[in-house]
Amino acid sequence: MGDLGTDAPTGLIPVASYARTSEDIRQRDGHGVRYQLRINERAAHQNGCVVAAEYGDNGRSASKAGAERPEFDRLLGDLARGYTDDGQRIAGVVCVADDRLYRRAEDLARFFAALTSRPGRIYVDPQGVRDPYSQEGLLAAVRSLDAAVAETRIRSRRLSDWHWARAVEGVPHSGPRPFGWQQDRITVHPVEATLVEKAVGDRVGGKAVRAIAHEWRDLGVTGTRGGRPNAATVTQIMTAPRVCGYRANKGELLLVPQTGQPVLGLWEPIVTPDQWRAVCSTFSAGSLYLHRGSGAPRLHGKRAAPRYLAGGILRCGAKRHDGTVCHGPLCGQKARSKKSPYSYVCRDCGRCSISGPLADQVLERLVFSESPRQARPPESVHRRWCAGELSLEERRRLITSVITCCVVRPGVKGNHSWDCSRVEPVWR
């Protein structure tokens, strides 16, 4: 292995001590990492080494892709340099077990690349010293990785089966108390349940979720973990199957195999199944209970009604990096500006936006004064438009009868003057 660097005063090999725990839920004091570091210190002393630096990741998983382990990353950086930030030389690593360091092939490769980046390094565990440069040392690491991966899969399957078995028996979800129920997760909360029932009725009646959330905030309502209600959390509360007594698992309703009917939970429902289906049908794909994302199915065939006049009619005119035009839909959203209460923003690239009221004025002018191919609507229709007597859907139908869409060119940064020529109609 070459000439091992030693600590000059003691003649011992300086090594880095690493410890990791996956969870620290109960005591939250880092005792698991602390105990491992003590064992590492004993193993280092028994094998002629001295701990030069300590690294500990408390409550950090090593089996999940993308999981962050800052101390592990710092260890690899110091190994690659050969010394710590304060100049302590590192000639190896000591750890209680391989699976504390790595449970994924990517981490094994990263660790061995850093450890063997310089000659003469060693790896120490309670069983003794291992040569990371030899074939046997590498095979031992691979064998421990295989064992860790197999253990992770077995534990994951057992945990999944355990949750499924609880679910089919109607046992409530674990975790924080759901909004609308008391701490036992069975008995409804008299105040919160009334709010949920009213919110479901209001939403089915056409009330916006943002308005419901605003109403809750005005009443001083907070979530079960202290957060302020917003549109997303109110949507999740109303569309969760638990509100009507149904049990779901991994985003899907659980069904009784013999009857095909939904599994009923052991808790008291807040609304009826028909009310729950009705409120779910008011949301578009991606808004249903545990489903999140564009691929989520709807419970109802209706599309969500548009809330802004030009939503989807305006198209992005920004150019992509390859020179093509984005042409993505501009969707309405609330704006913070006092001059423009809402704006239209490109949903695809996000590089094009326009004032909502000003864009709506342009569309109105296009419909009633500038159409080169179709007859101008009667003045009576225009008067009803201006008086607010036409519904949003009726106004949108008038617009789309005249134009296919409008392409909006991006504005010039720093130019606050309104340029109506940015909106270019595509006539029918």
C-alpha positions in Angstrom: 0.0 0.0 0.0 3.0 2.3 0.1 4.4 4.4 2.8 1.6 5.4 5.3 1.7 8.9 6.6 1.7 9.0 10.4 1.1 11.6 13.0 4.6 12.7 13.9 4.1 13.2 17.7 2.3 9.9 18.3 3.5 7.7 15.4 -0.2 6.8 14.7 -2.0 6.9 11.3 -4.4 9.9 11.2 -7.9 8.8 9.9 -11.2 10.4 9.4 -14.1 9.1 11.5 -17.6 9.0 9.9 -20.9 8.2 11.4 -24.5 8.3 10.1 -28.0 7.5 11.3 -31.1 7.3 9.2 -33.6 8.6 11.8 -33.5 10.5 15.1 -37.2 11.0 15.7 -37.7 10.2 19.3 -34.8 11.7 21.3 -33.5 14.1 18.6 -30.2 14.5 20.4 -27.8 12.8 17.9 -27.0 10.0 20.3 -26.7 7.4 17.5 -24.0 9.4 15.7 -22.3 10.1 19.0 -22.2 6.4 19.9 -20.8 5.5 16.5 -18.0 8.0 16.7 -17.0 6.5 20.1 -16.9 3.0 18.5 -14.8 4.5 15.7 -12.4 6.0 18.1 -11.9 2.6 19.8 -11.4 0.8 16.5 -8.9 3.4 15.4 -6.9 3.0 18.7 -6.9 -0.8 18.4 -5.5 -0.7 14.9 -2.7 1.9 15.4 -4.6 4.9 14.2 -5.7 8.2 15.6 -8.9 10.1 14.7 -7.9 13.4 13.1 -11.4 14.6 12.2 -15.0 13.6 12.8 -17.9 13.7 10.3 -21.5 12.9 11.3 -24.8 12.9 9.3 -27.7 12.7 11.8 -31.1 11.5 10.5 -29.8 11.3 6.9 -30.8 8.4 4.6 -28.2 6.9 2.3 -30.6 4.7 0.3 -32.8 7.3 -1.3 -31.6 8.9 -4.6 -30.8 12.6 -4.2 -30.7 12.5 -0.4 -28.4 15.1 0.9 -25.5 14.2 3.3 -23.4 17.3 3.8 -20.9 15.7 6.1 -20.4 12.8 3.7 -19.7 15.3 0.9 -17.3 17.2 3.2 -15.5 13.9 4.0 -15.0 13.2 0.3 -13.7 16.6 -0.3 -11.2 16.4 2.5 -10.1 12.9 1.4 -9.5 14.2 -2.2 -7.3 17.0 -0.8 -5.6 14.8 1.8 -6.2 17.1 4.7 -9.0 18.9 6.6 -9.8 22.6 6.6 -7.6 23.2 9.6 -4.7 21.3 8.0 -5.0 17.9 9.7 -3.6 15.2 7.4 -5.9 12.3 6.6 -4.5 8.8 5.7 -7.7 6.8 5.9 -11.2 6.4 7.1 -12.8 4.6 10.1 -16.4 3.6 10.3 -18.5 1.1 12.2 -20.0 -0.5 9.0 -19.9 0.0 5.3 -23.6 0.8 5.0 -23.1 3.9 7.1 -21.0 5.2 4.3 -22.8 3.9 1.2 -26.0 2.1 0.3 -26.0 3.1 -3.4 -23.5 2.2 -6.1 -23.0 5.9 -6.9 -21.9 6.6 -3.3 -19.6 3.6 -3.3 -17.8 4.8 -6.5 -17.5 8.3 -5.1 -16.1 7.1 -1.8 -13.5 4.7 -3.2 -12.4 7.4 -5.8 -11.8 9.9 -3.0 -10.2 7.3 -0.6 -7.8 6.0 -3.2 -7.0 9.3 -4.8 -3.7 9.2 -3.0 -1.4 6.2 -2.2 -1.1 4.6 1.1 -4.7 5.0 2.4 -6.4 2.5 4.7 -10.0 1.7 5.7 -10.7 0.7 9.3 -13.8 -0.9 10.9 -14.3 -2.9 14.2 -13.1 -6.0 12.3 -9.7 -4.6 11.5 -7.8 -2.8 8.7 -8.8 -3.2 5.0 -6.6 -2.5 2.0 -8.9 -0.4 -0.4 -6.4 -0.9 -3.3 -6.5 -4.6 -3.4 -9.0 -6.8 -5.2 -10.2 -8.4 -2.0 -10.8 -4.9 -0.5 -12.9 -3.9 -3.4 -14.8 -7.2 -3.5 -15.6 -6.8 0.2 -17.0 -3.3 -0.4 -19.1 -4.6 -3.3 -20.4 -7.5 -1.2 -21.4 -5.1 1.6 -23.1 -2.9 -1.0 -25.2 -5.9 -2.3 -26.2 -6.8 1.2 -27.2 -3.2 2.0 -29.3 -2.9 -1.2 -31.0 -6.2 -0.5 -31.8 -5.1 3.1 -33.2 -1.8 1.8 -35.5 -3.6 -0.6 -36.7 -6.0 2.0 -37.4 -3.2 4.5 -39.1 -1.1 1.9 -41.4 -4.0 0.9 -42.2 -4.8 4.5 -43.0 -1.2 5.3 -45.2 -0.9 2.2 -47.1 -4.1 3.1 -47.5 -2.9 6.6 -49.1 0.4 5.4 -51.3 -1.5 3.0 -52.6 -3.9 5.7 -53.4 -1.0 7.9 -55.2 0.8 5.1 -57.5 -2.1 4.1 -58.6 -2.4 7.7 -59.6 1.3 7.6 -57.0 2.4 10.1 -56.4 6.2 9.9 -53.2 7.5 8.3 -50.2 7.9 10.7 -48.4 11.2 10.9 -49.8 14.7 11.9 -53.4 15.0 12.8 -55.6 15.6 9.7 -57.5 18.9 9.6 -61.1 18.3 10.6 -60.4 15.6 13.2 -59.3 15.5 16.8 -56.0 14.0 17.9 -57.4 10.4 17.9 -58.0 10.8 14.1 -61.4 9.2 14.6 -63.6 11.9 16.2 -64.4 15.0 14.1 -63.2 18.3 15.3 -66.4 20.4 15.9 -65.0 23.7 14.6 -62.7 22.4 11.8 -65.2 19.9 10.5 -67.8 22.6 10.1 -65.4 24.7 8.1 -64.6 21.8 5.8 -68.2 21.0 5.3 -69.0 24.6 4.4 -66.0 24.8 2.1 -67.1 21.8 0.2 -70.6 23.3 -0.3 -69.1 26.7 -1.3 -66.8 25.1 -3.8 -69.5 23.0 -5.4 -71.6 26.2 -5.5 -68.8 28.0 -7.6 -66.8 29.8 -5.0 -63.0 30.1 -5.7 -60.7 28.1 -3.5 -58.6 31.2 -2.9 -61.6 33.0 -1.5 -62.2 30.1 0.8 -58.6 30.1 2.0 -58.8 33.9 2.5 -62.0 33.5 4.5 -60.2 30.9 6.7 -57.3 33.2 7.3 -59.6 36.0 8.3 -61.1 33.7 10.9 -57.7 33.0 12.3 -57.7 29.4 11.2 -54.3 27.5 11.1 -53.4 24.1 10.0 -52.6 21.2 12.3 -48.9 22.1 12.1 -49.5 25.9 12.6 -49.4 27.0 8.9 -51.7 29.5 7.4 -54.3 28.0 4.9 -53.8 28.7 1.2 -55.5 27.5 -1.9 -53.3 24.3 -2.2 -53.9 23.2 1.4 -57.6 23.9 1.2 -57.8 21.9 -2.0 -56.1 18.9 -0.4 -58.3 19.0 2.6 -61.5 19.1 0.6 -60.6 16.5 -1.9 -59.0 14.0 0.4 -61.1 10.8 0.4 -61.0 10.8 4.2 -63.6 13.6 4.3 -66.3 11.2 3.2 -64.9 8.2 5.1 -63.0 6.5 2.2 -59.5 5.1 2.7 -56.8 5.6 0.1 -53.3 4.2 -0.2 -50.5 5.6 -2.4 -52.9 7.9 -4.2 -55.6 5.3 -5.1 -58.8 4.5 -3.5 -58.8 1.1 -1.8 -61.6 -1.2 -2.9 -63.1 -4.3 -1.3 -62.2 -7.2 -3.6 -65.6 -9.0 -3.1 -67.8 -6.0 -3.8 -65.6 -3.4 -5.6 -66.8 -0.8 -3.1 -64.4 1.7 -1.5 -62.9 0.6 1.8 -64.5 2.6 4.7 -62.3 4.1 7.3 -62.9 3.8 11.1 -63.2 7.5 11.5 -66.3 9.8 11.4 -66.9 11.3 7.9 -67.5 15.0 7.4 -69.4 14.9 4.1 -71.2 12.3 2.0 -69.5 10.4 -0.8 -71.7 12.3 -3.3 -70.6 15.6 -1.9 -66.9 14.5 -2.1 -67.3 13.4 -5.8 -69.0 16.7 -6.5 -66.2 18.8 -5.1 -63.5 16.7 -6.8 -65.2 17.2 -10.2 -64.7 21.0 -9.8 -60.9 20.6 -10.1 -58.8 19.8 -13.1 -56.2 17.0 -13.4 -53.5 17.2 -10.8 -55.8 18.4 -8.1 -57.4 15.2 -6.9 -56.7 14.1 -3.3 -53.4 12.3 -3.1 -52.8 12.5 -6.9 -50.5 15.3 -7.9 -49.3 16.1 -11.4 -50.6 16.4 -14.9 -51.1 12.6 -15.3 -53.8 12.4 -12.6 -57.2 11.2 -13.8 -60.3 13.2 -13.3 -63.4 11.9 -11.5 -65.5 13.9 -13.9 -65.3 14.6 -17.6 -65.7 18.4 -17.2 -62.8 20.7 -17.7 -62.1 23.4 -15.1 -63.8 26.6 -16.1 -61.4 29.5 -17.1 -61.1 32.3 -14.6 -59.5 35.0 -16.9 -60.7 36.4 -20.2 -57.6 35.8 -22.3 -56.3 32.7 -20.5 -55.1 30.3 -23.2 -56.1 32.7 -26.0 -52.8 34.6 -25.7 -49.7 32.7 -26.9 -46.1 33.3 -26.0 -44.0 35.0 -28.8 -40.6 34.6 -27.0 -37.9 32.8 -29.0 -36.2 29.7 -27.6 -32.5 29.0 -27.7 -32.9 27.1 -31.0 -34.6 30.1 -32.7 -38.1 28.7 -32.7 -41.0 30.5 -31.1 -42.3 29.1 -27.8 -46.0 29.6 -28.6 -47.0 28.3 -25.1 -50.3 29.5 -23.5 -50.3 32.6 -21.3 -52.2 31.8 -18.2 -53.8 34.4 -15.8 -52.5 34.8 -12.3 -52.7 37.4 -9.6 -50.0 40.1 -9.7 -48.6 42.1 -6.8 -48.6 45.4 -8.8 -51.3 47.9 -7.8 -51.6 49.0 -11.4 -52.3 45.5 -12.7 -54.2 43.2 -10.3 -53.5 40.2 -12.5 -51.2 39.3 -15.5 -50.8 36.7 -18.1 -47.6 34.7 -17.9 -46.3 31.9 -20.2 -46.7 28.6 -18.6 -44.0 26.9 -20.7 -41.0 29.2 -20.7 -42.0 31.8 -18.2 -40.1 34.5 -20.2 -43.2 36.4 -21.5 -45.8 38.2 -19.4 -48.3 41.0 -20.0 -50.7 43.1 -17.9 -54.0 41.4 -17.6 -56.4 44.3 -17.8 -54.5 46.0 -20.7 -54.4 42.7 -22.7 -58.2 42.3 -22.1 -58.7 45.8 -23.5 -56.8 44.8 -26.7 -59.0 41.8 -27.2 -62.1 43.8 -26.8 -60.9 46.3 -29.4 -60.0 43.5 -31.8 -63.5 42.0 -31.5 -65.5 45.2 -31.9 -63.5 47.4 -34.2 -60.6 45.7 -36.0 -61.8 42.3 -37.4 -60.9 42.4 -41.1 -62.7 39.2 -42.0 -65.9 39.0 -40.0 -68.8 41.3 -39.4 -68.5 43.4 -36.4 -70.9 42.3 -33.5 -73.9 44.5 -33.0 -73.6 47.6 -30.8 -76.1 46.1 -28.4 -73.7 43.2 -27.7 -70.9 45.7 -27.1 -73.1 47.6 -24.6 -73.9 44.4 -22.8 -70.1 43.6 -22.7 -69.3 47.0 -21.2 -72.1 46.7 -18.7 -70.9 43.4 -17.5 -74.0 41.5 -18.6 -72.1 38.9 -20.6 -70.6 36.0 -18.8 -67.0 35.2 -19.0 -67.7 32.2 -21.2 -69.9 34.3 -23.6 -67.1 36.9 -24.0 -64.5 34.2 -24.7 -66.8 32.7 -27.3 -67.1 36.1 -29.0 -63.3 36.5 -29.0 -62.6 33.0 -30.4 -65.2 33.5 -33.1 -63.0 36.3 -34.5 -59.4 35.3 -33.7 -57.7 31.9 -33.4 -55.2 33.3 -30.9 -53.0 36.3 -30.2 -49.2 36.1 -30.1 -47.6 38.3 -27.4 -44.1 39.5 -28.0 -41.9 39.8 -24.9 -41.6 43.3 -23.4 -38.4 45.3 -23.3 -36.8 45.2 -19.8 -36.9 48.6 -18.1 -39.6 50.0 -20.5 -42.7 50.6 -18.5 -44.8 52.2 -21.3 -47.7 50.2 -22.7 -47.2 49.0 -26.2 -50.4 47.5 -27.6 -48.6 46.3 -30.7 -47.0 43.5 -28.6 -50.4 41.7 -29.0 -50.6 40.4 -32.6 -53.9 38.7 -33.5 -54.1 35.6 -35.7 -57.4 36.1 -37.5 -59.8 33.4 -38.4 
